[in-house]
Amino acid sequence: MNDPRRRVLCLSGSLRQRSANTAALQAAQALAPSTLELMLYDGLGDLPPFNPDVEAIAVPPAVCALREAVGQADALLIACPEYAHGVPGVFKNLLDWLVGSLEFPGKPVALFNASGRGSYHAQDALGEILRTMSARVLGGASGAVALPGAGCSREEVLASAERCAELRALLGALERALAAQAAG
């Protein structure tokens, strides 16, 4: 019998050790409904700089692992910070490695930002990049989780009833979007 759970690959756009975005994704793992299996990708710092010449010769192992993880996921959940009104270069590099992959087009993607100040410029830019890459951005399953600052932990996020409610609402919207797609 098929597993009714949907696999969701969580991508943090930050390399920061105490990243609010990573903490929010870790908290989301703890709060996810039983129909969603959230897996956190931890290879962002292992990806080499994107180079189409390298890709044409042999895709690096770290990129193969990323593409495989994306291919095995039913959806992506992205939490990305904003730097200088844009998507951090290291996360754009991850996306550049996915442009030529067969695993990414049509993939449902939910976005949220984990910032007390908001990261609306980066969210808009990220949405545009993802749509250009043929992702199916799930607007209803995207939003903000207003964390107090750049450095917080999973436990601090989970200690806030308000943050947990925001994350549960986003996860519920993602769950409904994936169920509608499966019924579709």
Backbone as CSV, one residue per row, in Angstrom:
resi,resn,N_x,N_y,N_z,CA_x,CA_y,CA_z,C_x,C_y,C_z
1,MET,0.840,-1.181,0.000,0.000,0.000,0.000,0.884,1.243,0.000
2,ASN,0.474,2.269,-0.689,1.248,3.499,-0.770,1.187,4.273,0.534
3,ASP,2.308,4.896,0.890,2.387,5.739,2.078,1.625,7.029,1.791
4,PRO,0.631,7.383,2.606,-0.148,8.599,2.352,0.613,9.878,2.690
5,ARG,1.760,9.752,3.326,2.532,10.945,3.675,3.191,11.533,2.436
6,ARG,3.293,12.832,2.409,3.987,13.549,1.341,5.352,13.973,1.869
7,ARG,6.367,13.693,1.082,7.747,14.050,1.459,8.008,15.493,1.053
8,VAL,8.433,16.299,2.019,8.699,17.715,1.791,10.157,17.985,2.137
9,LEU,10.919,18.411,1.148,12.319,18.747,1.361,12.399,20.198,1.805
10,CYS,12.981,20.427,2.976,13.116,21.771,3.543,14.481,22.334,3.182
11,LEU,14.477,23.510,2.568,15.711,24.171,2.144,15.850,25.498,2.869
12,SER,16.904,25.630,3.664,17.204,26.904,4.307,18.189,27.650,3.422
13,GLY,17.937,28.934,3.238,18.825,29.749,2.413,19.975,30.348,3.188
14,SER,20.224,29.865,4.389,21.257,30.443,5.248,22.278,29.408,5.676
15,LEU,23.527,29.832,5.736,24.602,28.999,6.268,24.874,29.300,7.744
16,ARG,24.244,30.338,8.275,24.469,30.772,9.652,24.189,29.625,10.616
17,GLN,25.075,29.435,11.594,24.912,28.348,12.545,23.616,28.504,13.342
18,ARG,23.298,29.704,13.778,22.040,29.960,14.503,21.115,30.754,13.590
19,SER,20.727,30.142,12.509,19.870,30.781,11.512,18.408,30.694,11.932
20,ALA,17.712,31.822,11.901,16.278,31.834,12.179,15.534,31.006,11.138
21,ASN,15.983,31.033,9.899,15.333,30.263,8.843,15.469,28.768,9.084
22,THR,16.660,28.320,9.429,16.866,26.901,9.729,16.090,26.505,10.977
23,ALA,16.098,27.363,12.002,15.355,27.077,13.232,13.862,26.942,12.942
24,ALA,13.339,27.796,12.091,11.916,27.723,11.742,11.610,26.423,11.002
25,LEU,12.503,26.001,10.105,12.296,24.726,9.404,12.378,23.543,10.373
26,GLN,13.300,23.598,11.317,13.407,22.531,12.316,12.151,22.488,13.186
27,ALA,11.634,23.651,13.543,10.392,23.704,14.314,9.233,23.155,13.478
28,ALA,9.214,23.490,12.199,8.172,22.977,11.305,8.202,21.447,11.264
29,GLN,9.395,20.861,11.291,9.497,19.399,11.334,8.762,18.843,12.559
30,ALA,8.937,19.501,13.696,8.306,19.036,14.930,6.791,19.246,14.919
31,LEU,6.321,20.241,14.173,4.902,20.611,14.166,4.121,20.026,12.993
32,ALA,4.801,19.375,12.088,4.156,18.896,10.856,3.050,17.893,11.145
33,PRO,1.953,17.985,10.402,0.906,16.972,10.545,1.439,15.617,10.075
34,SER,0.778,14.560,10.485,1.251,13.207,10.188,1.268,12.900,8.690
35,THR,0.569,13.700,7.890,0.537,13.462,6.446,1.751,14.045,5.730
36,LEU,2.561,14.830,6.447,3.759,15.435,5.847,5.009,14.919,6.546
37,GLU,5.972,14.490,5.759,7.279,14.100,6.282,8.281,15.165,5.832
38,LEU,8.735,15.988,6.771,9.664,17.065,6.450,11.093,16.611,6.676
39,MET,11.936,16.792,5.647,13.352,16.428,5.717,14.171,17.679,5.457
40,LEU,15.124,17.960,6.323,15.945,19.161,6.201,17.203,18.859,5.386
41,TYR,17.384,19.601,4.296,18.590,19.485,3.469,19.716,20.214,4.188
42,ASP,20.862,19.561,4.331,21.968,20.186,5.060,23.242,20.319,4.223
43,GLY,23.114,20.277,2.910,24.295,20.318,2.053,24.555,21.645,1.370
44,LEU,23.896,22.713,1.797,24.044,24.005,1.122,25.507,24.444,1.032
45,GLY,26.238,24.302,2.108,27.638,24.725,2.130,28.573,23.813,1.353
46,ASP,28.103,22.645,0.946,28.936,21.689,0.209,28.886,21.883,-1.303
47,LEU,27.940,22.696,-1.764,27.785,22.868,-3.212,28.896,23.743,-3.783
48,PRO,29.528,23.302,-4.860,30.545,24.147,-5.498,29.876,25.310,-6.222
49,PRO,30.640,26.349,-6.539,30.065,27.438,-7.339,29.557,26.885,-8.672
50,PHE,28.380,27.360,-9.074,27.800,26.870,-10.320,28.684,27.230,-11.495
51,ASN,28.910,26.239,-12.359,29.687,26.435,-13.564,29.124,25.493,-14.630
52,PRO,28.504,26.035,-15.690,27.917,25.163,-16.707,28.938,24.270,-17.398
53,ASP,30.206,24.705,-17.445,31.233,23.852,-18.046,31.445,22.593,-17.211
54,VAL,31.444,22.753,-15.895,31.595,21.600,-14.998,30.387,20.693,-15.136
55,GLU,29.200,21.281,-15.170,27.967,20.499,-15.295,27.968,19.685,-16.588
56,ALA,28.512,20.237,-17.660,28.531,19.545,-18.956,29.471,18.350,-18.948
57,ILE,30.507,18.405,-18.106,31.485,17.311,-18.053,31.034,16.219,-17.082
58,ALA,30.791,16.615,-15.848,30.370,15.661,-14.815,29.753,16.441,-13.664
59,VAL,28.526,16.116,-13.330,27.846,16.803,-12.233,28.525,16.404,-10.920
60,PRO,28.955,17.386,-10.115,29.630,17.085,-8.851,28.748,16.261,-7.904
61,PRO,29.347,15.416,-7.075,28.576,14.557,-6.166,27.604,15.324,-5.263
62,ALA,28.008,16.459,-4.734,27.105,17.233,-3.864,25.877,17.700,-4.636
63,VAL,26.043,18.022,-5.899,24.924,18.447,-6.743,24.037,17.252,-7.057
64,CYS,24.631,16.098,-7.328,23.842,14.874,-7.562,22.987,14.560,-6.341
65,ALA,23.554,14.712,-5.141,22.803,14.440,-3.912,21.640,15.426,-3.765
66,LEU,21.869,16.693,-4.071,20.800,17.693,-4.027,19.693,17.332,-5.010
67,ARG,20.070,17.061,-6.241,19.067,16.737,-7.268,18.284,15.477,-6.901
68,GLU,18.954,14.491,-6.330,18.265,13.274,-5.905,17.263,13.586,-4.797
69,ALA,17.670,14.404,-3.834,16.766,14.772,-2.731,15.553,15.524,-3.267
70,VAL,15.763,16.425,-4.215,14.651,17.166,-4.819,13.744,16.197,-5.577
71,GLY,14.326,15.273,-6.297,13.538,14.306,-7.061,12.694,13.400,-6.189
72,GLN,13.178,13.074,-5.001,12.435,12.191,-4.093,11.346,12.925,-3.323
73,ALA,11.368,14.251,-3.354,10.401,15.045,-2.593,9.142,15.303,-3.415
74,ASP,8.017,15.323,-2.721,6.749,15.690,-3.351,6.614,17.210,-3.443
75,ALA,7.333,17.914,-2.572,7.281,19.382,-2.545,8.523,19.902,-1.847
76,LEU,8.757,21.196,-2.010,9.851,21.880,-1.324,9.265,22.939,-0.406
77,LEU,9.895,23.120,0.756,9.559,24.200,1.677,10.834,25.008,1.860
78,ILE,10.800,26.247,1.428,11.994,27.092,1.438,11.830,28.215,2.449
79,ALA,12.826,28.363,3.308,12.917,29.490,4.232,14.230,30.194,3.915
80,CYS,14.135,31.403,3.402,15.326,32.083,2.887,15.422,33.493,3.449
81,PRO,16.604,33.863,3.957,16.780,35.228,4.436,16.941,36.202,3.276
82,GLU,16.999,37.446,3.622,17.226,38.502,2.641,18.541,39.193,2.960
83,TYR,19.375,39.360,1.960,20.621,40.113,2.096,20.626,41.192,1.033
84,ALA,20.764,42.440,1.455,20.824,43.581,0.528,19.646,43.566,-0.452
85,HIS,18.443,43.290,0.081,17.210,43.254,-0.716,17.203,42.137,-1.747
86,GLY,17.959,41.079,-1.529,17.991,39.998,-2.508,18.164,38.630,-1.870
87,VAL,18.167,37.630,-2.722,18.390,36.241,-2.324,19.889,36.068,-2.055
88,PRO,20.273,35.454,-0.937,21.701,35.240,-0.670,22.361,34.467,-1.812
89,GLY,23.581,34.846,-2.133,24.304,34.214,-3.238,24.421,32.713,-3.106
90,VAL,24.632,32.224,-1.898,24.804,30.787,-1.703,23.512,30.041,-2.040
91,PHE,22.349,30.658,-1.772,21.096,29.990,-2.114,20.804,30.102,-3.601
92,LYS,21.138,31.229,-4.200,20.993,31.367,-5.652,21.863,30.327,-6.353
93,ASN,23.041,30.044,-5.795,23.923,29.011,-6.338,23.225,27.649,-6.320
94,LEU,22.531,27.319,-5.214,21.782,26.068,-5.132,20.746,26.017,-6.252
95,LEU,20.013,27.106,-6.417,18.984,27.139,-7.462,19.597,27.012,-8.851
96,ASP,20.744,27.653,-9.076,21.398,27.556,-10.381,21.746,26.105,-10.716
97,TRP,22.156,25.318,-9.725,22.464,23.909,-9.965,21.200,23.105,-10.301
98,LEU,20.031,23.609,-9.889,18.782,22.894,-10.189,18.185,23.269,-11.535
99,VAL,18.635,24.368,-12.134,18.060,24.816,-13.405,18.144,23.720,-14.464
100,GLY,19.260,23.060,-14.579,19.446,22.043,-15.609,18.987,20.659,-15.202
101,SER,18.362,20.523,-14.047,17.970,19.194,-13.578,16.596,18.812,-14.119
102,LEU,16.361,17.536,-14.195,15.058,17.033,-14.619,14.104,16.904,-13.435
103,GLU,14.636,16.974,-12.221,13.851,16.750,-11.022,13.041,17.976,-10.591
104,PHE,13.430,19.146,-11.005,12.848,20.368,-10.454,11.586,20.892,-11.153
105,PRO,11.509,20.908,-12.470,10.339,21.519,-13.119,9.015,20.927,-12.639
106,GLY,8.061,21.822,-12.349,6.743,21.416,-11.893,6.649,21.115,-10.413
107,LYS,7.768,21.200,-9.707,7.786,20.868,-8.278,6.996,21.917,-7.498
108,PRO,6.047,21.493,-6.638,5.354,22.450,-5.775,6.322,23.015,-4.732
109,VAL,6.266,24.333,-4.538,7.175,25.000,-3.606,6.380,25.960,-2.732
110,ALA,6.588,25.856,-1.414,6.041,26.811,-0.455,7.210,27.632,0.076
111,LEU,6.983,28.926,0.243,8.027,29.845,0.704,7.611,30.497,2.003
112,PHE,8.565,30.657,2.909,8.300,31.566,4.012,9.585,32.237,4.430
113,ASN,9.420,33.387,5.036,10.585,34.065,5.582,10.437,34.118,7.087
114,ALA,11.555,34.012,7.755,11.591,33.962,9.212,12.341,35.188,9.716
115,SER,11.672,36.307,9.672,12.342,37.542,10.050,11.360,38.465,10.739
116,GLY,11.826,39.104,11.794,11.014,40.112,12.451,10.828,41.337,11.580
117,ARG,11.763,41.576,10.697,11.710,42.736,9.806,11.072,42.396,8.464
118,GLY,10.904,41.131,8.191,10.379,40.728,6.889,11.488,40.695,5.856
119,SER,11.259,39.957,4.813,12.239,39.894,3.723,11.463,39.879,2.419
120,TYR,10.706,40.920,2.215,9.777,40.951,1.099,10.464,41.094,-0.248
121,HIS,11.565,41.800,-0.302,12.282,41.923,-1.574,12.814,40.559,-2.013
122,ALA,13.431,39.847,-1.071,13.973,38.520,-1.401,12.850,37.544,-1.734
123,GLN,11.732,37.610,-1.001,10.613,36.711,-1.290,10.089,36.934,-2.701
124,ASP,9.944,38.196,-3.086,9.479,38.508,-4.436,10.474,38.007,-5.482
125,ALA,11.762,38.277,-5.238,12.801,37.839,-6.179,12.852,36.311,-6.256
126,LEU,12.746,35.668,-5.098,12.794,34.209,-5.067,11.602,33.606,-5.811
127,GLY,10.436,34.179,-5.606,9.259,33.708,-6.335,9.440,33.823,-7.836
128,GLU,9.995,34.947,-8.280,10.240,35.148,-9.714,11.247,34.133,-10.252
129,ILE,12.314,33.899,-9.510,13.329,32.924,-9.923,12.696,31.529,-10.035
130,LEU,11.930,31.148,-9.021,11.324,29.811,-9.004,10.319,29.621,-10.132
131,ARG,9.515,30.637,-10.391,8.553,30.535,-11.503,9.292,30.439,-12.834
132,THR,10.383,31.169,-12.986,11.194,31.094,-14.201,11.775,29.687,-14.380
133,MET,12.066,29.035,-13.244,12.603,27.672,-13.271,11.497,26.617,-13.413
134,SER,10.262,27.042,-13.608,9.103,26.161,-13.789,8.658,25.461,-12.516
135,ALA,8.907,26.076,-11.364,8.347,25.557,-10.116,6.891,25.970,-10.047
136,ARG,6.133,25.255,-9.247,4.747,25.626,-8.990,4.708,26.250,-7.594
137,VAL,4.862,27.575,-7.534,4.899,28.278,-6.254,3.491,28.301,-5.660
138,LEU,3.371,27.802,-4.441,2.095,27.690,-3.748,1.875,28.929,-2.890
139,GLY,1.271,29.944,-3.476,1.076,31.208,-2.771,0.294,31.055,-1.490
140,GLY,-0.727,30.222,-1.475,-1.534,30.032,-0.281,-0.806,29.328,0.839
141,ALA,0.278,28.642,0.525,1.070,27.934,1.529,2.357,28.676,1.839
142,SER,2.420,29.946,1.470,3.608,30.751,1.694,3.262,31.902,2.625
143,GLY,4.259,32.386,3.367,4.008,33.501,4.268,5.196,33.813,5.132
144,ALA,4.932,34.506,6.240,5.988,34.962,7.136,5.813,34.357,8.518
145,VAL,6.947,34.101,9.149,6.995,33.696,10.546,7.885,34.727,11.225
146,ALA,7.288,35.603,12.000,8.000,36.770,12.538,8.852,36.394,13.746
147,LEU,10.072,35.962,13.493,10.982,35.606,14.575,11.721,36.860,15.048
148,PRO,12.218,36.825,16.287,12.773,38.036,16.880,14.090,38.522,16.289
149,GLY,14.835,37.666,15.625,16.120,38.108,15.097,16.788,37.024,14.291
150,ALA,18.005,37.332,13.839,18.715,36.417,12.954,19.161,35.146,13.657
151,GLY,19.446,35.211,14.937,19.953,34.040,15.628,18.981,33.521,16.660
152,CYS,18.329,32.425,16.370,17.455,31.796,17.352,17.515,30.290,17.135
153,SER,16.942,29.566,18.061,17.001,28.107,17.996,15.618,27.513,17.754
154,ARG,15.614,26.255,17.409,14.377,25.494,17.225,13.531,25.577,18.494
155,GLU,14.179,25.415,19.644,13.477,25.434,20.918,12.831,26.792,21.171
156,GLU,13.508,27.872,20.812,12.935,29.209,20.993,11.704,29.401,20.103
157,VAL,11.760,28.875,18.894,10.605,28.970,18.004,9.449,28.168,18.586
158,LEU,9.723,26.943,19.027,8.678,26.077,19.567,8.102,26.599,20.882
159,ALA,8.843,27.436,21.601,8.361,27.994,22.870,7.327,29.090,22.664
160,SER,7.184,29.586,21.442,6.239,30.660,21.151,4.957,30.083,20.551
161,ALA,3.858,30.216,21.295,2.571,29.724,20.797,2.188,30.431,19.500
162,GLU,2.511,31.716,19.404,2.167,32.475,18.195,2.955,31.970,16.986
163,ARG,4.248,31.729,17.154,5.062,31.218,16.043,4.600,29.825,15.649
164,CYS,4.282,28.985,16.642,3.803,27.636,16.334,2.499,27.696,15.551
165,ALA,1.625,28.616,15.916,0.360,28.767,15.187,0.616,29.194,13.753
166,GLU,1.555,30.115,13.545,1.891,30.557,12.186,2.442,29.397,11.363
167,LEU,3.349,28.619,11.951,3.926,27.482,11.235,2.871,26.418,10.942
168,ARG,2.009,26.136,11.909,0.946,25.145,11.678,0.016,25.599,10.555
169,ALA,-0.286,26.888,10.510,-1.161,27.401,9.443,-0.501,27.219,8.076
170,LEU,0.790,27.530,7.968,1.498,27.353,6.698,1.574,25.876,6.316
171,LEU,1.848,25.017,7.290,1.927,23.580,7.011,0.559,23.021,6.634
172,GLY,-0.492,23.513,7.261,-1.843,23.084,6.899,-2.184,23.464,5.476
173,ALA,-1.797,24.679,5.081,-2.048,25.119,3.704,-1.247,24.265,2.721
174,LEU,-0.015,23.925,3.077,0.801,23.058,2.223,0.165,21.669,2.130
175,GLU,-0.276,21.148,3.244,-0.935,19.834,3.268,-2.167,19.829,2.356
176,ARG,-2.984,20.861,2.432,-4.192,20.939,1.597,-3.830,21.069,0.114
177,ALA,-2.815,21.858,-0.192,-2.397,22.030,-1.593,-1.904,20.707,-2.182
178,LEU,-1.143,19.956,-1.406,-0.626,18.668,-1.888,-1.746,17.635,-2.011
179,ALA,-2.715,17.662,-1.086,-3.843,16.737,-1.156,-4.692,17.048,-2.400
180,ALA,-4.900,18.331,-2.679,-5.664,18.726,-3.864,-4.945,18.291,-5.128
181,GLN,-3.620,18.417,-5.134,-2.828,17.991,-6.291,-2.964,16.490,-6.495
182,ALA,-2.900,15.722,-5.412,-2.994,14.256,-5.505,-4.384,13.827,-5.979
183,ALA,-5.398,14.574,-5.571,-6.769,14.244,-5.980,-7.063,14.664,-7.407
184,GLY,-6.246,15.610,-7.896,-6.396,16.285,-9.104,-6.617,15.777,-10.383
